[in-house]
Amino acid sequence: MNPKFSPAWFATFGRPDPATTAREVDFLARVLPRPPASVLDVPCGFGRHAHALSLRGYQVTGVERDPAVAAEARAAGLAVHELDLRCLDELTGTFDAVICMWASFGWFDDETNGEVFAAMAAKTADMLVLDIYNQAFFRTHQGRGENRGVREDRHVEHNRLRTTLDYPDGSRDSFEWRLYEPDELEALGRPVGLRLDLVCADFSEKPPTSETPRTQLVFRRDTQARCENQQPASSSRKTQAFWPDSSTRSK
Ligand SMILES: C[S@@+](CC[C@H](N)C(=O)[O-])C[C@H]1O[C@@H](n2cnc3c(N)ncnc32)[C@H](O)[C@@H]1O
């Protein structure tokens, strides 16, 4: 089921502090093809990454389902398509890179998530960057807590994270994610010609651990992927950070 991001969610959580976004954008700038590469931001929200990448010379296009959020991003000068990310095939053309930030992948059943992954892969000529929730962290950090004055309850059942947010005004949001391990995503990438090149945490060189809530994965277009023996890469990749050599940057 598609998550419903309520006005209360956007008001409370929708605009991470600038230092957080700057750190995330610094990471993106290290791994993305060089400007003026084209980047598709799926979904872009208010456009915090899109805006910062534009300032660095990237040509960024956003996709966002919420009309008011898309309108605000557009008002800030960004090119934003009001579109459900399950309908990416309605967009024309391809981009040098696709980014999917802040756990915006995994909201659906496995089949639909696979279709979304394949659609993002079809939209990139070169690279896909995913920023997902880390299963190991959420398995060890379940239960009730407080986040910006909002009561948060989170539980992992099998491979799905379910959270509820109870706002001070009595309203509630519920969200659910399929928590993917890197090797599962690597397997999704192989048939669509993407090779998993980097797995890391905290938008840095650090490997993911049970103390890091988010994991970043960088996939590159692998022109030889379909011809090679389709064996998974070393299992050590699951927990290690791999950095692409600067010579592997495509632009
Ligand atoms: C957690 S926010 C992330 C936004 C942005 N990537 C960022 O890091 O700030 C998730 C965004 O996805 C949008 N969204 C939810 N379901 C969507 C869908 N099916 N298609 C496109 N956008 C969607 C929400 O409106 C919200 O702006």
The ligand as a Gaussian input file, in Angstrom:
#p B3LYP/6-31G(d) Opt

LIG

0 1
 C       10.501000      10.517000       2.826000
 S       10.013000      11.690000       1.614000
 C       11.536000      11.760000       0.673000
 C       11.600000      12.934000      -0.250000
 C       13.012000      13.224000      -0.794000
 N       13.581000      12.088000      -1.500000
 C       13.929000      13.646000       0.343000
 O       14.880000      12.921000       0.655000
 O       13.654000      14.707000       0.929000
 C        8.951000      10.719000       0.572000
 C        8.275000      11.524000      -0.547000
 O        7.646000      10.585000      -1.427000
 C        6.430000      11.115000      -1.898000
 N        5.626000       9.983000      -2.368000
 C        4.925000       9.093000      -1.621000
 N        4.388000       8.146000      -2.402000
 C        4.770000       8.422000      -3.672000
 C        4.549000       7.795000      -4.924000
 N        3.825000       6.689000      -5.016000
 N        5.072000       8.357000      -6.028000
 C        5.821000       9.489000      -5.946000
 N        6.068000      10.139000      -4.791000
 C        5.550000       9.600000      -3.655000
 C        5.878000      11.830000      -0.686000
 O        4.889000      12.774000      -1.055000
 C        7.155000      12.450000      -0.095000
 O        7.382000      13.728000      -0.640000

